[in-house]
Amino acid sequence: MEKKLDLRLKFLQARYPNAEIEIWSMDEHRIGLHPILRRIWVSEDEQAIPSVRKRYKWMWLYGFVHPESGETYWWILPTVNTEIFNRVLADFAREYGLGTDKRILLVVDQAGWHTSNDLDLPSGVDLIYLPTYSPELQLFS
């Protein structure tokens, strides 16, 4: 992985010689509410009728990290898909002023929304993919 990262970085430096290039990492993590079942107390002459609503409420944390400086950038959103990932990338590029003079090499896993044909990379963002089946290399594991 390190060799692949170095090659990609050299390629970007050759293609954009005047650009400042940073390496960032990005991943999503599911967070949410999962109901907890507990015992209830009732008197001996009553029948226990607990009310349980087994529903899950999930949100997703989209987290970007610049390992060199420790700077982070994140969003909390209701789902993960290509459309939302496109919006997050566009906002990330706008926030950091990315373009031909400043570029980011973003390390991501190979989730479907990261490799989709509908992915619209903003100017200044270049992706490099982690090897498949490598959870030890992921940002939020």
DSSP file (Angstrom, degrees, kcal/mol; ACC not computed):
  #  RESIDUE AA STRUCTURE BP1 BP2  ACC     N-H-->O    O-->H-N    N-H-->O    O-->H-N    TCO  KAPPA ALPHA  PHI   PSI    X-CA   Y-CA   Z-CA
    1    1 A M     >        0   0    0      0, 0.0     4,-2.3     0, 0.0     5,-0.2   0.000 360.0 360.0 360.0 -40.5    0.0    0.0    0.0
    2    2 A E  H  >  +     0   0    0      1,-0.2     4,-2.3     2,-0.2     5,-0.2   0.891 360.0  49.7 -63.9 -39.5    2.8    2.4    0.9
    3    3 A K  H  > S+     0   0    0      2,-0.2     4,-2.4     1,-0.2    -1,-0.2   0.911 110.6  49.7 -64.3 -43.0    4.5    1.8   -2.5
    4    4 A K  H  > S+     0   0    0      1,-0.2     4,-2.3     2,-0.2    -2,-0.2   0.895 110.8  50.4 -62.3 -41.0    1.2    2.5   -4.3
    5    5 A L  H  X S+     0   0    0     -4,-2.3     4,-2.3     2,-0.2    -2,-0.2   0.911 110.3  49.3 -64.0 -43.9    0.7    5.7   -2.3
    6    6 A D  H  X S+     0   0    0     -4,-2.3     4,-2.4     2,-0.2    -2,-0.2   0.908 111.5  49.2 -62.6 -42.6    4.2    6.9   -3.2
    7    7 A L  H  X S+     0   0    0     -4,-2.4     4,-2.3     2,-0.2    -2,-0.2   0.918 112.2  47.6 -63.1 -43.7    3.7    6.2   -6.9
    8    8 A R  H  X S+     0   0    0     -4,-2.3     4,-2.3     2,-0.2    -1,-0.2   0.892 111.7  50.8 -65.2 -39.1    0.4    8.0   -7.0
    9    9 A L  H  X S+     0   0    0     -4,-2.3     4,-2.4     2,-0.2    -2,-0.2   0.917 110.7  48.2 -64.6 -44.0    1.9   11.0   -5.1
   10   10 A K  H  X S+     0   0    0     -4,-2.4     4,-2.1     2,-0.2    -2,-0.2   0.885 110.3  52.9 -63.0 -39.1    4.8   11.2   -7.6
   11   11 A F  H  X S+     0   0    0     -4,-2.3     4,-2.3     2,-0.2    -2,-0.2   0.931 110.9  46.0 -61.8 -45.9    2.4   11.0  -10.5
   12   12 A L  H  X S+     0   0    0     -4,-2.3     4,-2.7     1,-0.2    -2,-0.2   0.889 111.2  52.1 -64.9 -39.0    0.3   13.9   -9.1
   13   13 A Q  H  < S+     0   0    0     -4,-2.4    -1,-0.2     1,-0.2    -2,-0.2   0.872 111.9  46.6 -65.7 -35.8    3.5   15.9   -8.4
   14   14 A A  H  < S+     0   0    0     -4,-2.1    -2,-0.2    -5,-0.2    -1,-0.2   0.885 116.2  44.6 -71.0 -38.6    4.6   15.4  -12.0
   15   15 A R  H  < S+     0   0    0     -4,-2.3    -2,-0.2     1,-0.3    -1,-0.2   0.847 127.6  28.2 -74.9 -34.5    1.2   16.3  -13.4
   16   16 A Y  S >< S+     0   0    0     -4,-2.7     3,-1.4    -5,-0.2    -1,-0.3  -0.682  71.2 169.8-125.5  75.8    0.7   19.3  -11.1
   17   17 A P  T 3  S+     0   0    0      0, 0.0    -1,-0.1     0, 0.0    -2,-0.1   0.765  78.2  44.6 -64.3 -26.4    4.2   20.6  -10.4
   18   18 A N  T 3  S+     0   0    0     82,-0.1     2,-0.2     2,-0.1    -5,-0.1   0.429  93.5 105.1 -96.2   1.0    3.1   23.9   -8.8
   19   19 A A  S <  S-     0   0    0     -3,-1.4     2,-0.5    -7,-0.2    83,-0.2  -0.553  70.1-128.0 -88.1 146.3    0.3   22.4   -6.6
   20   20 A E  E     -a  102   0A   0     81,-2.8    83,-3.0    -2,-0.2     2,-0.5  -0.810  31.5-160.9 -84.5 125.8    0.4   21.8   -2.9
   21   21 A I  E     -a  103   0A   0     -2,-0.5     2,-0.3    81,-0.2    83,-0.2  -0.948  10.9-177.5-118.6 127.5   -0.5   18.1   -2.4
   22   22 A E  E     -a  104   0A   0     81,-2.1    83,-3.1    -2,-0.5     2,-0.5  -0.883  21.6-132.9-119.2 152.3   -1.7   16.7    0.9
   23   23 A I  E     +a  105   0A   0     -2,-0.3    45,-0.4    81,-0.2     2,-0.3  -0.927  30.4 173.1-106.3 125.3   -2.7   13.1    1.8
   24   24 A W  E     -a  106   0A   0     81,-2.3    83,-2.8    -2,-0.5     2,-0.3  -0.830  20.2-142.2-122.9 162.9   -5.9   12.7    3.7
   25   25 A S  E     -aB 107  65A   0     40,-2.5    40,-2.8    -2,-0.3     2,-0.3  -0.949  17.2-173.4-125.6 149.2   -7.9    9.6    4.8
   26   26 A M  E     + B   0  64A   0     81,-2.4    83,-0.4    -2,-0.3     2,-0.3  -0.999  11.7 152.9-145.0 142.8  -11.7    9.2    4.8
   27   27 A D  E     - B   0  63A   0     36,-1.8    36,-2.7    -2,-0.3     2,-0.3  -0.976  32.3-121.7-158.6 165.7  -14.2    6.6    6.0
   28   28 A E  E     - B   0  62A   0     -2,-0.3     2,-0.4    34,-0.2    34,-0.2  -0.839  19.8-166.8-111.3 151.3  -17.7    6.3    7.2
   29   29 A H  E     - B   0  61A   0     32,-1.8    32,-3.0    -2,-0.3     2,-0.4  -0.994  18.4-130.3-139.9 132.2  -18.9    4.8   10.5
   30   30 A R  E     + B   0  60A   0     -2,-0.4     2,-0.3    30,-0.2    30,-0.2  -0.667  30.8 173.1 -84.0 130.6  -22.4    3.9   11.5
   31   31 A I  E     + B   0  59A   0     28,-2.9    28,-3.4    -2,-0.4     2,-0.3  -0.939  16.7 110.3-129.5 154.5  -23.7    5.3   14.8
   32   32 A G  E     - B   0  58A   0     -2,-0.3     2,-0.5    26,-0.2    26,-0.2  -0.999  56.6 -54.4 169.2-169.6  -27.1    5.1   16.3
   33   33 A L  E     - B   0  57A   0     24,-2.5    24,-1.8    -2,-0.3    -2,-0.0  -0.860  32.9-179.7-106.1 127.6  -29.7    3.9   18.7
   34   34 A H        -     0   0    0     -2,-0.5    22,-0.1    22,-0.2    20,-0.1  -0.988  34.5-117.1-125.3 118.6  -30.4    0.3   19.4
   35   35 A P        -     0   0    0      0, 0.0     2,-0.5     0, 0.0    17,-0.0  -0.236  23.6-140.1 -60.3 142.5  -33.2   -0.4   21.9
   36   36 A I        -     0   0    0      2,-0.0     2,-0.4     0, 0.0     0, 0.0  -0.903   9.1-139.8-105.7 125.7  -32.1   -2.2   25.1
   37   37 A L        +     0   0    0     -2,-0.5     2,-0.3    15,-0.0    15,-0.0  -0.708  29.3 175.6 -85.3 133.1  -34.4   -4.8   26.5
   38   38 A R        -     0   0    0     -2,-0.4     2,-0.2     0, 0.0    -2,-0.0  -0.884  32.8-101.1-132.6 162.6  -34.6   -4.8   30.3
   39   39 A R        -     0   0    0     -2,-0.3     2,-0.3    11,-0.0     0, 0.0  -0.541  34.9-150.2 -78.6 150.6  -36.5   -6.5   33.0
   40   40 A I        -     0   0    0     -2,-0.2     2,-0.5     2,-0.0     8,-0.1  -0.921   9.5-126.4-122.6 152.7  -39.4   -4.7   34.6
   41   41 A W        +     0   0    0     -2,-0.3     2,-0.3     7,-0.0    -2,-0.0  -0.829  33.8 162.6 -99.5 132.0  -40.8   -5.0   38.1
   42   42 A V        -     0   0    0     -2,-0.5     6,-0.1     4,-0.1     2,-0.0  -0.961  42.7 -96.3-138.6 157.8  -44.5   -5.7   38.6
   43   43 A S    >   -     0   0    0     -2,-0.3     3,-1.8     1,-0.1     5,-0.0  -0.328  41.5-105.7 -71.0 161.8  -46.4   -7.0   41.7
   44   44 A E  T 3  S+     0   0    0      1,-0.3    -1,-0.1     3,-0.0    -2,-0.0   0.769 117.8  53.9 -62.9 -28.0  -47.0  -10.7   41.9
   45   45 A D  T 3  S+     0   0    0      2,-0.1     2,-0.3     0, 0.0    -1,-0.3   0.454  98.3  79.4 -89.1   1.5  -50.7  -10.4   41.1
   46   46 A E  S <  S-     0   0    0     -3,-1.8     2,-0.5     0, 0.0    -4,-0.1  -0.755  75.6-129.1-106.0 155.1  -50.1   -8.5   37.9
   47   47 A Q        -     0   0    0     -2,-0.3     2,-0.5     2,-0.0    -4,-0.1  -0.887  27.8-121.1-100.9 132.2  -49.0   -9.8   34.5
   48   48 A A        +     0   0    0     -2,-0.5    -6,-0.1    -6,-0.1    -7,-0.0  -0.582  33.0 175.0 -75.8 123.2  -46.1   -8.0   32.9
   49   49 A I        -     0   0    0     -2,-0.5     2,-0.1     2,-0.0    -1,-0.1  -0.770  13.1-168.8-127.3  85.6  -46.9   -6.5   29.6
   50   50 A P        -     0   0    0      0, 0.0     2,-0.7     0, 0.0   -11,-0.0  -0.429  18.4-132.3 -77.0 150.8  -43.9   -4.6   28.4
   51   51 A S        +     0   0    0     -2,-0.1     2,-0.5     2,-0.0    -2,-0.0  -0.904  31.2 175.7-102.9 114.5  -44.0   -2.2   25.5
   52   52 A V        -     0   0    0     -2,-0.7     2,-0.6     2,-0.0   -15,-0.0  -0.977  18.4-170.9-124.9 127.5  -41.1   -2.8   23.1
   53   53 A R        -     0   0    0     -2,-0.5     2,-1.8     2,-0.1    -2,-0.0  -0.896  13.3-157.5-114.3  99.5  -40.6   -1.1   19.8
   54   54 A K        +     0   0    0     -2,-0.6     2,-0.4   -20,-0.1    -2,-0.0  -0.577  40.2 136.7 -80.1  87.5  -37.7   -2.9   18.1
   55   55 A R        -     0   0    0     -2,-1.8     2,-0.4     2,-0.0    -2,-0.1  -0.970  42.2-145.1-131.2 148.8  -36.6   -0.2   15.8
   56   56 A Y        -     0   0    0     -2,-0.4     2,-0.5   -22,-0.1   -22,-0.2  -0.927   5.3-162.7-114.4 138.5  -33.1    1.0   14.9
   57   57 A K  E     -B   33   0A   0    -24,-1.8   -24,-2.5    -2,-0.4     2,-0.3  -0.966  17.6-175.9-121.2 113.7  -32.2    4.5   14.2
   58   58 A W  E     -B   32   0A   0     -2,-0.5     2,-0.3   -26,-0.2   -26,-0.2  -0.831  12.4-178.8-113.0 147.7  -28.9    4.9   12.4
   59   59 A M  E     -B   31   0A   0    -28,-3.4   -28,-2.9    -2,-0.3     2,-0.4  -0.902  21.7-131.2-131.0 163.6  -26.8    7.9   11.3
   60   60 A W  E     -BC  30  77A   0     17,-3.3    17,-2.8    -2,-0.3     2,-0.6  -0.972   5.3-148.8-123.9 131.5  -23.5    7.8    9.5
   61   61 A L  E     -BC  29  76A   0    -32,-3.0   -32,-1.8    -2,-0.4     2,-0.7  -0.880   8.5-160.8 -96.9 117.7  -20.4    9.8   10.4
   62   62 A Y  E     -BC  28  75A   0     13,-2.9    13,-2.0    -2,-0.6     2,-0.5  -0.894  19.5-171.8 -96.1 112.0  -18.3   10.7    7.3
   63   63 A G  E     -BC  27  74A   0    -36,-2.7   -36,-1.8    -2,-0.7     2,-0.4  -0.921  16.6-170.7-118.0 130.8  -14.9   11.5    8.7
   64   64 A F  E     -BC  26  73A   0      9,-3.1     9,-2.1    -2,-0.5     2,-0.4  -0.936  10.8-171.8-112.7 137.0  -11.9   13.0    6.9
   65   65 A V  E     -BC  25  72A   0    -40,-2.8   -40,-2.5    -2,-0.4     7,-0.2  -0.996  21.7-154.5-134.2 134.0   -8.5   13.0    8.7
   66   66 A H  E >>> - C   0  71A   0      5,-2.7     4,-3.2    -2,-0.4     3,-0.6  -0.891  15.9-163.9-100.7 100.7   -5.2   14.7    7.7
   67   67 A P  T 345S+     0   0    0      0, 0.0    -1,-0.1     0, 0.0   -43,-0.1   0.788  81.7  59.0 -61.0 -29.3   -2.7   12.4    9.5
   68   68 A E  T 345S+     0   0    0    -45,-0.4   -44,-0.1     1,-0.2    -2,-0.0   0.906 124.3  17.8 -67.1 -42.0    0.2   14.8    9.3
   69   69 A S  T <45S-     0   0    0     -3,-0.6    -1,-0.2     2,-0.1     3,-0.1   0.635  97.3-124.5-104.4 -18.0   -1.5   17.7   11.2
   70   70 A G  T  <5 +     0   0    0     -4,-3.2     2,-0.1     1,-0.3    -2,-0.0   0.495  56.4 153.3  83.7   3.3   -4.4   15.8   12.9
   71   71 A E  E   < -C   66   0A   0     -5,-0.6    -5,-2.7    -6,-0.1     2,-0.3  -0.401  25.0-162.7 -67.4 141.9   -6.9   18.1   11.4
   72   72 A T  E     -C   65   0A   0     -7,-0.2     2,-0.3    -3,-0.1    -7,-0.2  -0.903  16.8-173.1-127.1 156.5  -10.4   16.5   10.9
   73   73 A Y  E     +C   64   0A   0     -9,-2.1    -9,-3.1    -2,-0.3     2,-0.3  -0.971  20.6 168.8-145.1 130.1  -13.5   17.3    8.9
   74   74 A W  E     -C   63   0A   0     -2,-0.3     2,-0.3   -11,-0.2   -11,-0.2  -0.975  22.9-161.6-149.0 159.7  -16.7   15.4    9.3
   75   75 A W  E     -C   62   0A   0    -13,-2.0   -13,-2.9    -2,-0.3     2,-0.5  -0.959  14.1-145.4-132.1 149.2  -20.4   15.2    8.6
   76   76 A I  E     +C   61   0A   0     -2,-0.3   -15,-0.2   -15,-0.2    -2,-0.0  -0.986  32.8 168.1-116.4 120.1  -23.2   13.3   10.2
   77   77 A L  E     -C   60   0A   0    -17,-2.8   -17,-3.3    -2,-0.5    -2,-0.0  -0.867  43.8-117.2-132.8 161.4  -25.8   12.2    7.6
   78   78 A P  S    S+     0   0    0      0, 0.0     2,-0.3     0, 0.0   -20,-0.1   0.672  88.2   3.7 -76.8 -16.4  -28.8    9.8    7.5
   79   79 A T        -     0   0    0    -19,-0.1     2,-0.5     2,-0.1   -19,-0.1  -0.945  64.0-117.8-155.8 172.1  -27.4    7.3    4.9
   80   80 A V        +     0   0    0     -2,-0.3     2,-0.3     4,-0.0     3,-0.1  -0.992  48.7 124.2-121.8 130.3  -24.5    6.4    2.7
   81   81 A N     >  -     0   0    0     -2,-0.5     4,-2.4     1,-0.1     5,-0.2  -0.955  69.2 -89.7-167.1 175.5  -24.8    6.3   -1.0
   82   82 A T  H  > S+     0   0    0     -2,-0.3     4,-2.6     1,-0.2    38,-0.2   0.890 120.0  54.4 -64.8 -40.9  -23.1    7.8   -4.1
   83   83 A E  H  > S+     0   0    0      1,-0.2     4,-1.8     2,-0.2    -1,-0.2   0.929 112.9  41.9 -60.9 -46.2  -25.2   10.9   -4.2
   84   84 A I  H  > S+     0   0    0      2,-0.2     4,-2.6     1,-0.2    -1,-0.2   0.899 112.6  54.1 -69.3 -39.0  -24.5   11.9   -0.6
   85   85 A F  H  X S+     0   0    0     -4,-2.4     4,-2.6     1,-0.2    -2,-0.2   0.900 107.0  52.6 -61.0 -39.9  -20.8   11.0   -1.0
   86   86 A N  H  X S+     0   0    0     -4,-2.6     4,-2.3     2,-0.2    -1,-0.2   0.915 110.5  47.6 -59.3 -43.7  -20.7   13.3   -4.1
   87   87 A R  H  X S+     0   0    0     -4,-1.8     4,-2.3     2,-0.2    -2,-0.2   0.903 111.7  49.3 -65.7 -41.6  -22.1   16.2   -2.0
   88   88 A V  H  X S+     0   0    0     -4,-2.6     4,-2.6     2,-0.2    -2,-0.2   0.923 112.0  48.4 -64.7 -43.7  -19.8   15.6    0.9
   89   89 A L  H  X S+     0   0    0     -4,-2.6     4,-2.7     2,-0.2    -2,-0.2   0.908 110.8  51.2 -61.9 -42.2  -16.7   15.5   -1.4
   90   90 A A  H  X S+     0   0    0     -4,-2.3     4,-2.1     2,-0.2    -1,-0.2   0.912 112.8  45.3 -62.4 -42.3  -17.9   18.8   -3.1
   91   91 A D  H  X S+     0   0    0     -4,-2.3     4,-2.8     2,-0.2    -2,-0.2   0.894 111.9  52.3 -68.1 -39.0  -18.3   20.5    0.2
   92   92 A F  H  X S+     0   0    0     -4,-2.6     4,-1.8     2,-0.2    -2,-0.2   0.923 110.9  47.4 -60.4 -45.5  -14.9   19.1    1.4
   93   93 A A  H  <>S+     0   0    0     -4,-2.7     5,-2.5     1,-0.2     4,-0.4   0.891 114.0  47.5 -64.2 -40.2  -13.3   20.5   -1.8
   94   94 A R  H ><5S+     0   0    0     -4,-2.1     3,-0.9    -5,-0.2    -2,-0.2   0.910 109.7  53.4 -66.8 -42.5  -15.0   23.9   -1.3
   95   95 A E  H 3<5S+     0   0    0     -4,-2.8    -2,-0.2     1,-0.2    -1,-0.2   0.858 116.6  37.1 -61.4 -37.6  -14.0   24.1    2.4
   96   96 A Y  T 3<5S-     0   0    0     -4,-1.8    -1,-0.2    -5,-0.2    -2,-0.2   0.307 109.0-118.4-102.4   8.7  -10.3   23.5    1.7
   97   97 A G  T < 5 -     0   0    0     -3,-0.9    -3,-0.2    -4,-0.4     4,-0.1   0.899  46.0-177.2  61.6  44.8  -10.1   25.5   -1.6
   98   98 A L      < +     0   0    0     -5,-2.5     2,-0.3    -6,-0.1     5,-0.2  -0.434  23.9 105.9 -79.3 151.0   -9.1   22.6   -3.7
   99   99 A G  S    S-     0   0    0      3,-2.8    -1,-0.0    25,-0.2   -80,-0.0  -0.884  86.1 -36.7 176.3-146.1   -8.3   23.0   -7.4
  100  100 A T  S    S+     0   0    0     -2,-0.3     3,-0.1     1,-0.2   -82,-0.1   0.767 135.3  47.1 -75.5 -24.2   -5.2   23.0   -9.6
  101  101 A D  S    S+     0   0    0      1,-0.3   -81,-2.8   -82,-0.1     2,-0.4   0.711 120.7  33.6 -89.7 -21.8   -3.1   24.8   -7.0
  102  102 A K  E    S+a   20   0A   0    -83,-0.2    -3,-2.8    -5,-0.1     2,-0.3  -0.981  72.2 176.2-137.6 124.1   -4.1   22.7   -4.0
  103  103 A R  E     -a   21   0A   0    -83,-3.0   -81,-2.1    -2,-0.4     2,-0.4  -0.903  16.5-151.3-128.1 153.6   -4.9   19.0   -4.3
  104  104 A I  E     -ad  22 125A   0     20,-3.1    22,-2.7    -2,-0.3     2,-0.8  -0.992   7.5-150.9-127.1 129.0   -5.7   16.2   -1.9
  105  105 A L  E     -ad  23 126A   0    -83,-3.1   -81,-2.3    -2,-0.4     2,-0.6  -0.886  25.1-157.2 -94.1 110.7   -4.9   12.5   -2.4
  106  106 A L  E     -ad  24 127A   0     20,-3.5    22,-2.4    -2,-0.8     2,-0.6  -0.815   7.1-148.3-101.7 120.2   -7.8   10.9   -0.5
  107  107 A V  E     +ad  25 128A   0    -83,-2.8   -81,-2.4    -2,-0.6     2,-0.3  -0.773  31.3 161.7 -88.3 120.4   -7.3    7.3    0.8
  108  108 A V  E     - d   0 129A   0     20,-2.3    22,-2.7    -2,-0.6   -81,-0.1  -0.885  37.0-111.5-133.2 163.2  -10.6    5.5    0.9
  109  109 A D        -     0   0    0    -83,-0.4    23,-0.1    -2,-0.3    -1,-0.1  -0.220  41.7 -98.0 -82.4-175.8  -11.8    1.9    1.0
  110  110 A Q        +     0   0    0     21,-0.2     5,-0.1    19,-0.1    -1,-0.1  -0.165  62.4 154.1-101.7  41.0  -13.5    0.2   -1.9
  111  111 A A    >>  -     0   0    0      1,-0.1     3,-1.5    -2,-0.0     4,-1.3  -0.295  58.3-107.2 -62.6 154.3  -17.1    0.6   -0.7
  112  112 A G  H 3> S+     0   0    0      1,-0.3     4,-0.6     2,-0.2     3,-0.3   0.833 119.4  51.4 -55.7 -37.9  -19.7    0.7   -3.6
  113  113 A W  H 34 S+     0   0    0      1,-0.2    -1,-0.3     2,-0.2   -32,-0.1   0.657 108.0  53.9 -77.5 -14.4  -20.3    4.4   -3.3
  114  114 A H  H <4 S+     0   0    0     -3,-1.5    -1,-0.2     1,-0.1    -2,-0.2   0.731 117.8  34.6 -84.9 -24.4  -16.5    5.1   -3.5
  115  115 A T  H  < S+     0   0    0     -4,-1.3    -2,-0.2    -3,-0.3    -1,-0.1   0.314  88.3 131.2-112.2   6.2  -16.1    3.1   -6.7
  116  116 A S    ><  -     0   0    0     -4,-0.6     3,-1.2    -5,-0.2    -3,-0.1  -0.199  62.8-130.5 -63.2 149.2  -19.4    3.9   -8.4
  117  117 A N  T 3  S+     0   0    0      1,-0.2    -1,-0.1     3,-0.0    -4,-0.1   0.703 109.0  62.1 -69.0 -19.9  -19.5    5.0  -12.1
  118  118 A D  T 3  S+     0   0    0      2,-0.1     2,-0.3     0, 0.0    -1,-0.2   0.390  74.9 124.0 -86.4   3.0  -21.8    7.9  -10.9
  119  119 A L    <   -     0   0    0     -3,-1.2     2,-0.7     1,-0.1   -36,-0.1  -0.486  46.8-161.0 -68.5 129.3  -19.1    9.3   -8.6
  120  120 A D        -     0   0    0     -2,-0.3   -30,-0.1   -38,-0.2    -1,-0.1  -0.856   7.0-157.5-115.4  93.5  -18.4   12.9   -9.5
  121  121 A L        -     0   0    0     -2,-0.7     3,-0.1     1,-0.1   -35,-0.1  -0.555  14.6-131.1 -74.9 127.7  -15.0   13.9   -8.1
  122  122 A P    >   -     0   0    0      0, 0.0     3,-1.8     0, 0.0     2,-0.1  -0.356  38.5 -82.0 -71.3 158.8  -14.5   17.6   -7.6
  123  123 A S  T 3  S+     0   0    0      1,-0.2     3,-0.1   -25,-0.1   -25,-0.1  -0.395 118.0  29.6 -61.1 132.1  -11.5   19.3   -9.0
  124  124 A G  T 3  S+     0   0    0      1,-0.2   -20,-3.1   -26,-0.1     2,-0.5   0.327  95.3 104.4 100.1  -7.1   -8.5   18.9   -6.6
  125  125 A V  E <   +d  104   0A   0     -3,-1.8     2,-0.4   -22,-0.2    -1,-0.2  -0.940  41.8 177.3-112.0 124.6   -9.6   15.5   -5.2
  126  126 A D  E     -d  105   0A   0    -22,-2.7   -20,-3.5    -2,-0.5     2,-0.3  -0.987  18.0-142.6-123.3 135.5   -7.9   12.3   -6.3
  127  127 A L  E     -d  106   0A   0     -2,-0.4     2,-0.4   -22,-0.2   -20,-0.2  -0.735  14.7-174.1-100.6 145.7   -8.8    8.9   -4.8
  128  128 A I  E     -d  107   0A   0    -22,-2.4   -20,-2.3    -2,-0.3     2,-0.3  -0.995  23.3-135.0-132.1 134.8   -6.5    6.0   -3.9
  129  129 A Y  E     -d  108   0A   0     -2,-0.4   -20,-0.2   -22,-0.2   -19,-0.1  -0.697   7.8-127.7 -98.8 139.2   -8.1    2.8   -2.8
  130  130 A L        -     0   0    0    -22,-2.7     3,-0.1    -2,-0.3   -20,-0.1  -0.420  44.0 -91.1 -68.9 153.5   -7.2    0.6    0.1
  131  131 A P        -     0   0    0      0, 0.0     3,-0.5     0, 0.0   -21,-0.2  -0.341  51.8 -95.6 -63.1 151.5   -6.7   -3.1   -0.7
  132  132 A T  S    S+     0   0    0      1,-0.2   -23,-0.0   -23,-0.1    -3,-0.0  -0.312 104.5  20.8 -67.0 154.1   -9.8   -5.2   -0.4
  133  133 A Y  S    S+     0   0    0      1,-0.1    -1,-0.2    -3,-0.1     3,-0.1   0.909  85.6 125.2  54.1  50.6  -10.3   -7.1    2.9
  134  134 A S    >   +     0   0    0     -3,-0.5     3,-1.8     1,-0.1     4,-0.4  -0.483  18.3 157.7-132.8  64.4   -8.0   -5.0    4.9
  135  135 A P  G >  S+     0   0    0      0, 0.0     3,-1.1     0, 0.0    -1,-0.1   0.759  70.1  69.3 -63.2 -22.7  -10.0   -3.7    7.9
  136  136 A E  G 3  S+     0   0    0      1,-0.2     5,-0.1    -3,-0.1    -2,-0.0   0.707  99.1  50.2 -68.3 -17.4   -6.7   -3.1    9.9
  137  137 A L  G <  S+     0   0    0     -3,-1.8    -1,-0.2    -6,-0.1     2,-0.1   0.517  88.3 108.7 -94.8  -6.1   -5.9   -0.2    7.5
  138  138 A Q  S <  S-     0   0    0     -3,-1.1     3,-0.4    -4,-0.4  -111,-0.1  -0.378  70.5-129.1 -79.3 153.1   -9.3    1.5    7.8
  139  139 A L  S    S+     0   0    0      1,-0.3     2,-0.8  -113,-0.2    -1,-0.1   0.937  98.8  31.4 -64.5 -53.4   -9.8    4.8    9.6
  140  140 A F              0   0    0   -112,-0.2    -1,-0.3     1,-0.2  -112,-0.1  -0.800 360.0 360.0-111.0  87.9  -12.7    3.9   11.9
  141  141 A S              0   0    0     -2,-0.8    -1,-0.2    -3,-0.4    -2,-0.1   0.424 360.0 360.0-116.0 360.0  -12.4    0.2   12.7
